[in-house]
Amino acid sequence: MSVLLLRLAGPLQAWGSTSRFTRRTTENAPTKSGVLGLLAAAQGRSRDADLADLAALEFGVRIDQPGTRLRDFQTAHHGDTDKAMPLSERFYLADAVFVAGVAGTPGLIDALYEALLDPVFLPYLGRRSCPPSRPIPLGPPQADIRLEDALREAAWEASDWYRAEGSQSAPGRLEVLLDCPAGQAPDIALRDLPLSFDPRHRRYGLRGLRGSHVPLPGTRAAAPPHDPTDGLFPAAPRTD
């Protein structure tokens, strides 16, 4: 088994598991469906593609910086008729940072890593309005390591300002959420196991989670500046 760790950091994130109609909520941590959707998009999979191989991956997430819940109240009109659309509420996590991980066969994990280095579709953190602010892969896949151990050993990815306040915000440990093994009673359950992303009939199964905590690890050197749209547009010609 191999493990691929992902840094999920951005001004806004939104990871819904029960969102319906005009009220779009977010969980406190990335969902399995959201992260697998990001990986499927990086590979260029179509919405109706088979997800069985991705759904079988072991998934876990470490909350490095929990962020702040933000509520956005939206109004809109149809452009052609000027008819009002339904009012909606959308919730986000602002200034959050997570380390997520997937574990599976080396061939699939390597393919996902390569896709993130050169994604077919622009990755986003749960919703299209939530681009990442840092590169997503935390290095190449790791071989012969348990996902829980990889999450335990990964450097703390919180922002500098948050680390400066860490004595109060993160008192010596970080929360980890992992897939619950078969036969073990889960701590909580979410309907975030993707069965189909087909917009005509999206389907999700229940997934059991178990929670734990890991000691606060050391910090990583500051990440280089990151613009997820680099390469999409040619550089502007110089005029001087």
C-alpha positions as CSV (number, residue, x, y, z in Angstrom):
1,M,0.0,0.0,0.0
2,S,1.1,3.6,-0.7
3,V,-0.1,6.8,0.8
4,L,-0.5,10.2,-0.9
5,L,-0.8,13.3,1.4
6,L,-2.6,16.4,0.3
7,R,-2.5,20.0,1.6
8,L,-5.9,21.5,1.5
9,A,-5.5,25.2,2.2
10,G,-7.3,28.3,0.8
11,P,-9.2,31.5,1.7
12,L,-12.5,29.5,1.5
13,Q,-13.4,25.8,1.6
14,A,-16.8,24.1,1.5
15,W,-17.3,20.4,2.1
16,G,-20.9,19.5,2.1
17,S,-22.4,16.1,2.9
18,T,-26.1,16.9,3.5
19,S,-26.6,20.1,1.4
20,R,-30.0,20.3,-0.3
21,F,-31.8,22.9,-2.4
22,T,-31.1,26.5,-1.2
23,R,-29.2,25.8,2.0
24,R,-25.6,24.7,1.3
25,T,-23.8,23.7,4.5
26,T,-20.2,22.6,5.1
27,E,-18.7,20.0,7.4
28,N,-15.8,20.9,9.7
29,A,-13.4,18.9,7.7
30,P,-13.0,17.7,4.0
31,T,-15.4,14.9,3.0
32,K,-14.3,11.8,1.2
33,S,-16.6,12.7,-1.7
34,G,-15.1,16.1,-2.0
35,V,-11.5,15.0,-2.1
36,L,-12.2,12.1,-4.4
37,G,-14.0,14.5,-6.7
38,L,-10.9,16.7,-6.7
39,L,-8.7,13.7,-7.6
40,A,-11.1,12.5,-10.3
41,A,-11.1,16.0,-11.8
42,A,-7.3,16.1,-11.8
43,Q,-7.4,12.9,-13.8
44,G,-10.0,14.3,-16.2
45,R,-12.6,11.7,-15.4
46,S,-16.1,12.5,-16.7
47,R,-19.0,12.9,-14.3
48,D,-20.5,9.6,-15.2
49,A,-17.1,7.7,-15.0
50,D,-16.8,4.6,-12.8
51,L,-15.6,5.6,-9.3
52,A,-15.2,2.1,-7.7
53,D,-11.4,2.3,-7.6
54,L,-11.4,5.8,-5.9
55,A,-14.2,4.9,-3.5
56,A,-12.2,1.9,-2.3
57,L,-9.2,4.1,-1.2
58,E,-8.7,4.5,2.5
59,F,-9.2,8.1,3.4
60,G,-8.2,10.3,6.4
61,V,-7.8,13.9,7.3
62,R,-6.0,15.9,9.9
63,I,-7.3,19.3,11.0
64,D,-4.2,21.5,11.1
65,Q,-6.1,24.8,11.2
66,P,-9.9,24.6,11.8
67,G,-10.8,27.9,10.3
68,T,-13.9,30.0,10.9
69,R,-17.4,29.3,9.6
70,L,-18.7,31.9,7.2
71,R,-22.3,32.4,6.0
72,D,-23.0,33.9,2.6
73,F,-26.6,35.0,1.8
74,Q,-27.1,35.1,-2.0
75,T,-29.7,36.6,-4.3
76,A,-29.7,36.3,-8.1
77,H,-31.8,37.0,-11.2
78,H,-32.1,35.1,-14.5
79,G,-30.2,37.2,-17.1
80,D,-32.8,36.8,-19.9
81,T,-36.0,37.3,-18.0
82,D,-34.9,39.2,-14.9
83,K,-36.9,36.7,-12.9
84,A,-35.7,36.3,-9.3
85,M,-34.1,33.1,-8.4
86,P,-34.6,31.4,-5.0
87,L,-32.7,33.0,-2.1
88,S,-29.9,30.8,-0.9
89,E,-27.6,30.4,2.1
90,R,-24.1,29.1,1.5
91,F,-21.6,28.2,4.3
92,Y,-17.9,28.1,4.0
93,L,-14.8,27.5,6.2
94,A,-12.5,30.6,6.0
95,D,-8.7,30.3,6.6
96,A,-8.8,26.6,7.2
97,V,-5.9,24.2,6.5
98,F,-6.1,20.4,6.4
99,V,-3.8,17.5,5.6
100,A,-5.8,14.8,3.9
101,G,-4.5,11.4,2.8
102,V,-5.5,8.5,0.6
103,A,-4.1,5.0,0.7
104,G,-4.2,2.3,-1.9
105,T,-2.3,0.3,-4.5
106,P,0.9,1.9,-5.7
107,G,-0.2,2.1,-9.3
108,L,-3.3,4.1,-8.6
109,I,-1.7,6.3,-6.0
110,D,1.2,7.1,-8.4
111,A,-1.3,8.0,-11.1
112,L,-3.2,10.3,-8.8
113,Y,0.0,12.1,-7.8
114,E,1.0,12.6,-11.4
115,A,-2.5,14.0,-12.2
116,L,-2.2,16.6,-9.4
117,L,1.1,17.8,-10.9
118,D,-0.6,18.4,-14.2
119,P,-4.4,18.4,-13.6
120,V,-6.8,18.2,-16.5
121,F,-9.4,20.3,-14.7
122,L,-8.6,23.0,-12.2
123,P,-8.8,21.6,-8.6
124,Y,-11.0,23.4,-6.1
125,L,-11.7,22.9,-2.4
126,G,-15.3,21.6,-2.4
127,R,-16.8,24.3,-4.6
128,R,-15.6,26.1,-7.8
129,S,-15.4,29.4,-5.9
130,C,-12.8,27.9,-3.6
131,P,-9.4,27.6,-5.3
132,P,-6.4,26.3,-3.3
133,S,-3.8,28.8,-2.1
134,R,-0.9,26.3,-1.9
135,P,0.2,23.4,-4.0
136,I,-1.9,20.3,-3.1
137,P,0.5,17.4,-3.1
138,L,2.8,17.1,0.0
139,G,5.5,15.4,-2.0
140,P,5.6,12.0,-3.8
141,P,3.6,9.0,-2.5
142,Q,5.0,7.2,0.5
143,A,5.4,3.4,0.3
144,D,4.9,0.8,3.1
145,I,3.4,3.1,5.6
146,R,-0.1,3.2,7.3
147,L,-2.3,6.2,6.5
148,E,-2.7,6.9,10.2
149,D,1.1,7.0,10.7
150,A,1.6,9.2,7.6
151,L,-0.9,11.7,9.1
152,R,0.8,11.5,12.4
153,E,4.3,12.2,11.0
154,A,3.5,14.9,8.5
155,A,4.6,18.4,9.3
156,W,2.2,20.9,10.7
157,E,0.8,23.0,7.8
158,A,-0.9,25.7,9.7
159,S,-0.4,29.4,8.7
160,D,2.3,31.4,10.4
161,W,-0.2,33.6,12.2
162,Y,-2.1,30.6,13.5
163,R,1.0,28.8,14.7
164,A,1.9,32.0,16.6
165,E,-1.4,31.6,18.5
166,G,-1.1,27.8,18.7
167,S,-0.6,27.6,22.4
168,Q,-4.3,28.4,22.7
169,S,-5.8,27.3,19.4
170,A,-4.1,23.9,19.2
171,P,-2.9,22.8,22.7
172,G,-0.3,20.2,21.8
173,R,-2.4,17.9,19.6
174,L,-4.4,17.8,16.3
175,E,-7.6,16.0,15.5
176,V,-7.6,13.2,12.9
177,L,-10.6,11.6,11.2
178,L,-10.2,8.2,9.5
179,D,-12.3,5.6,7.8
180,C,-13.7,3.2,10.4
181,P,-12.5,-0.4,9.9
182,A,-15.2,-3.0,9.1
183,G,-16.6,-4.5,12.2
184,Q,-15.8,-1.6,14.4
185,A,-18.5,0.8,15.7
186,P,-17.9,4.3,14.1
187,D,-17.8,7.4,16.1
188,I,-19.9,9.2,13.5
189,A,-21.3,8.5,10.0
190,L,-21.5,10.7,7.0
191,R,-23.2,10.1,3.6
192,D,-20.1,11.1,1.7
193,L,-19.0,7.9,0.0
194,P,-19.3,8.7,-3.7
195,L,-21.1,6.1,-5.9
196,S,-21.8,8.4,-8.8
197,F,-21.1,12.1,-9.7
198,D,-23.5,12.0,-12.6
199,P,-25.5,15.2,-12.3
200,R,-28.6,13.4,-13.4
201,H,-28.4,11.1,-10.4
202,R,-25.8,11.8,-7.9
203,R,-25.5,8.9,-5.4
204,Y,-23.6,8.7,-2.1
205,G,-23.3,5.9,0.5
206,L,-22.8,6.0,4.2
207,R,-19.2,6.0,5.6
208,G,-18.3,5.4,9.2
209,L,-15.5,7.5,10.8
210,R,-13.4,7.2,13.8
211,G,-11.7,10.1,15.5
212,S,-8.4,10.4,17.3
213,H,-5.7,12.9,18.1
214,V,-2.0,13.0,17.3
215,P,0.8,15.0,19.0
216,L,1.5,18.4,17.4
217,P,4.3,17.7,14.9
218,G,7.0,20.0,13.8
219,T,6.4,22.7,11.2
220,R,7.3,22.7,7.5
221,A,9.2,25.5,5.8
222,A,7.0,28.2,4.3
223,A,5.4,27.1,1.0
224,P,6.3,29.1,-2.1
225,P,3.7,31.5,-3.6
226,H,1.0,29.6,-5.4
227,D,-1.5,30.6,-8.1
228,P,-3.7,27.7,-9.2
229,T,-4.3,29.4,-12.6
230,D,-0.6,29.6,-13.5
231,G,-0.1,28.3,-17.0
232,L,-3.7,28.9,-18.1
233,F,-2.9,32.3,-19.5
234,P,0.3,33.4,-21.4
235,A,2.4,36.1,-19.7
236,A,1.5,39.6,-20.7
237,P,4.0,41.1,-23.2
238,R,6.4,43.7,-21.8
239,T,5.9,47.3,-22.9
240,D,9.1,48.8,-21.7
